Amino acid sequence: MGRDHNLASEKSQEWLKENTKRYAFKKLERDVIASGACVECGSCVVGCPVDALTGEFVDSKYTPTLTGKCTACGICYAMCPRTFVLENEVIGDYVGVWKARSLGSQGRQDGGVVTALLAMMLDKGEIEAAITVGQIDDKPWMPVAKRNTSKKEVLDSGGTIYTHAQVVGEMHNCYKENLSSVAVVGTSCNIDAINRMQVHPGGLFNIDSKMSVFKICLFCTESFGYNGLVSFLKSQNINIKKVERFAIAKGEFSVTIGGETRSWPVKDLDSLAASSCAYCSDYTGMNSDISCGNVGTDEGWTTVIVRSKRAEGILKDAIKNGIIEAEEIDEKAIQAVINSARFKMNKRYALQSSP
Ligand SMILES: Cc1cc2nc3c(=O)[nH]c(=O)nc-3n(C[C@H](O)[C@H](O)[C@H](O)COP(=O)(O)OP(=O)(O)OC[C@H]3O[C@@H](n4cnc5c(N)ncnc54)[C@H](O)[C@@H]3O)c2cc1C
């Protein structure tokens, strides 16, 4: 029996009409066609429910062109393989998204959730070591991987350093010393490296799974090269040694010295980003157990994407034990995270951000 193309097509259109964000073809034209990201597949032309698009050959290049009336249904944008529209494409799978903050008084970047959870895990013996970052005296704000084996130690390692850190190396040392359970904090590139070791057929932790690794990812738009950051600060008459705190929130990069804070739009510092960041499209660390950032929540709180059952258990345990306060967040707040994640993905293709 032949396929019922009409029925399949009707169902597909029905689903898309209900679930697709409404964009005019103009957006696809600007983001994908004009930017050179179009792969000439014609999925937008095939998908258009009102046959408003035609694949024309312009200088022998297949070019989707508006030849009818666009109803701004957004289906061409949704069907394009170079756009990111589904939630799990941009922030990965999760079991819940929370806003949370530590009820303790330790140093922290946002809600202090990362530190609070690690402290609890160490205290309860759930992990033997938590790998975070610290600083060395002669190069302030240059992150160095730090192994914490007690609650007291980890409480001193809160806060963010916006430069790549080699936490994987310290995790490997733990493995060589026969530890059986650790937690590691890192940006999505660190988490991907660990994930590779866990899932690659030749990966160390795939071949020998004796050490469990709980992966905490920090949301990340980009990290800065150390020398570039120092030069930028110098150009602003700021000595990095005097900086008390760096922060990125709401599109602003800020530096606090002597209790005073100066800010610049993050986009002004794009040239300081590590070159590798241009190849990264993962904002939240989709391969982690838990992802934390400030986007999507109020100042002083952390947005927490909980991806694994183990992570959910740890978060709920921390709430029950009065270590953190937390509540599940609504669609609107999650949308802010999705938008930031989509912005990063689109940037990889040098596309403009989605509204
Ligand atoms: C390079 C970078 C870019 C970021 N960009 C964004 C962004 O665009 N949007 C956003 O919402 N959030 C971003 N964050 C995350 C944000 O700054 C906070 O780290 C996050 O909200 C957790 O806050 P917290 O108070 O719960 O963590 P805390 O309790 O303060 O704990 C933070 C933990 O992270 C560790 N850590 C700090 N720097 C590094 C590092 N470089 N590598 C590995 N571990 C580290 C600390 O040692 C500590 O254990 C970024 C983080 C980094 C490192």
The ligand as an SDF file (V2000), in Angstrom:
LIG
                    3D

 53 58  0  0  0  0  0  0  0  0999 V2000
   33.7270   31.8160   31.1540 C   0  0  0  0  0  0  0  0  0  0  0  0
   32.3650   31.9370   31.8130 C   0  0  0  0  0  0  0  0  0  0  0  0
   31.3430   32.5900   31.1500 C   0  0  0  0  0  0  0  0  0  0  0  0
   30.0660   32.6880   31.7180 C   0  0  0  0  0  0  0  0  0  0  0  0
   29.0820   33.3030   31.0240 N   0  0  0  0  0  0  0  0  0  0  0  0
   27.8280   33.3230   31.5160 C   0  0  0  0  0  0  0  0  0  0  0  0
   26.7600   33.8740   30.7510 C   0  0  0  0  0  0  0  0  0  0  0  0
   26.9590   34.3260   29.6130 O   0  0  0  0  0  0  0  0  0  0  0  0
   25.5100   33.8650   31.2940 N   0  0  0  0  0  0  0  0  0  0  0  0
   25.2650   33.3280   32.5430 C   0  0  0  0  0  0  0  0  0  0  0  0
   24.0990   33.3330   32.9620 O   0  0  0  0  0  0  0  0  0  0  0  0
   26.2380   32.7920   33.2830 N   0  0  0  0  0  0  0  0  0  0  0  0
   27.5160   32.7750   32.8010 C   0  0  0  0  0  0  0  0  0  0  0  0
   28.5200   32.1970   33.5520 N   0  0  0  0  0  0  0  0  0  0  0  0
   28.1940   31.5360   34.8520 C   0  0  0  0  0  0  0  0  0  0  0  0
   28.0600   32.5170   36.0290 C   0  0  0  0  0  0  0  0  0  0  0  0
   29.1130   33.4520   36.0050 O   0  0  0  0  0  0  0  0  0  0  0  0
   28.1060   31.7590   37.3900 C   0  0  0  0  0  0  0  0  0  0  0  0
   29.2870   30.9870   37.4630 O   0  0  0  0  0  0  0  0  0  0  0  0
   26.9100   30.8470   37.6000 C   0  0  0  0  0  0  0  0  0  0  0  0
   25.7220   31.6230   37.5760 O   0  0  0  0  0  0  0  0  0  0  0  0
   26.9720   30.0910   38.9440 C   0  0  0  0  0  0  0  0  0  0  0  0
   26.8220   30.9990   39.9800 O   0  0  0  0  0  0  0  0  0  0  0  0
   26.7780   30.5050   41.5060 P   0  0  0  0  0  0  0  0  0  0  0  0
   26.7280   31.7240   42.3830 O   0  0  0  0  0  0  0  0  0  0  0  0
   25.7180   29.4690   41.6610 O   0  0  0  0  0  0  0  0  0  0  0  0
   28.1920   29.7770   41.6110 O   0  0  0  0  0  0  0  0  0  0  0  0
   29.2750   29.8670   42.7970 P   0  0  0  0  0  0  0  0  0  0  0  0
   28.7040   29.2800   44.0250 O   0  0  0  0  0  0  0  0  0  0  0  0
   29.8750   31.2230   42.8520 O   0  0  0  0  0  0  0  0  0  0  0  0
   30.3330   28.8230   42.2300 O   0  0  0  0  0  0  0  0  0  0  0  0
   30.9530   28.9700   40.9900 C   0  0  0  0  0  0  0  0  0  0  0  0
   31.8650   27.7780   40.7920 C   0  0  0  0  0  0  0  0  0  0  0  0
   32.4570   27.8430   39.5070 O   0  0  0  0  0  0  0  0  0  0  0  0
   33.8550   27.6450   39.6130 C   0  0  0  0  0  0  0  0  0  0  0  0
   34.4570   28.3870   38.5030 N   0  0  0  0  0  0  0  0  0  0  0  0
   34.5880   29.7280   38.3670 C   0  0  0  0  0  0  0  0  0  0  0  0
   35.1850   30.0360   37.2260 N   0  0  0  0  0  0  0  0  0  0  0  0
   35.4330   28.8670   36.6040 C   0  0  0  0  0  0  0  0  0  0  0  0
   36.0370   28.5300   35.3710 C   0  0  0  0  0  0  0  0  0  0  0  0
   36.5420   29.4480   34.5480 N   0  0  0  0  0  0  0  0  0  0  0  0
   36.1140   27.2290   35.0230 N   0  0  0  0  0  0  0  0  0  0  0  0
   35.6450   26.2560   35.8620 C   0  0  0  0  0  0  0  0  0  0  0  0
   35.0540   26.5290   37.0450 N   0  0  0  0  0  0  0  0  0  0  0  0
   34.9550   27.8120   37.4100 C   0  0  0  0  0  0  0  0  0  0  0  0
   34.1940   28.2180   40.9750 C   0  0  0  0  0  0  0  0  0  0  0  0
   35.4290   27.7270   41.4690 O   0  0  0  0  0  0  0  0  0  0  0  0
   32.9950   27.7330   41.7910 C   0  0  0  0  0  0  0  0  0  0  0  0
   33.1520   26.4020   42.1810 O   0  0  0  0  0  0  0  0  0  0  0  0
   29.8210   32.1120   33.0140 C   0  0  0  0  0  0  0  0  0  0  0  0
   30.8660   31.4510   33.6760 C   0  0  0  0  0  0  0  0  0  0  0  0
   32.1350   31.3530   33.0810 C   0  0  0  0  0  0  0  0  0  0  0  0
   33.2560   30.6080   33.8040 C   0  0  0  0  0  0  0  0  0  0  0  0
  1  2  1  0
  2  3  1  0
  2 52  2  0
  3  4  2  0
  4  5  1  0
  4 50  1  0
  5  6  2  0
  6  7  1  0
  6 13  1  0
  7  8  2  0
  7  9  1  0
  9 10  1  0
 10 11  2  0
 10 12  1  0
 12 13  2  0
 13 14  1  0
 14 15  1  0
 14 50  1  0
 15 16  1  0
 16 17  1  0
 16 18  1  0
 18 19  1  0
 18 20  1  0
 20 21  1  0
 20 22  1  0
 22 23  1  0
 23 24  1  0
 24 25  2  0
 24 26  1  0
 24 27  1  0
 27 28  1  0
 28 29  2  0
 28 30  1  0
 28 31  1  0
 31 32  1  0
 32 33  1  0
 33 34  1  0
 33 48  1  0
 34 35  1  0
 35 36  1  0
 35 46  1  0
 36 37  1  0
 36 45  1  0
 37 38  2  0
 38 39  1  0
 39 40  1  0
 39 45  2  0
 40 41  1  0
 40 42  2  0
 42 43  1  0
 43 44  2  0
 44 45  1  0
 46 47  1  0
 46 48  1  0
 48 49  1  0
 50 51  2  0
 51 52  1  0
 52 53  1  0
M  END
$$$$
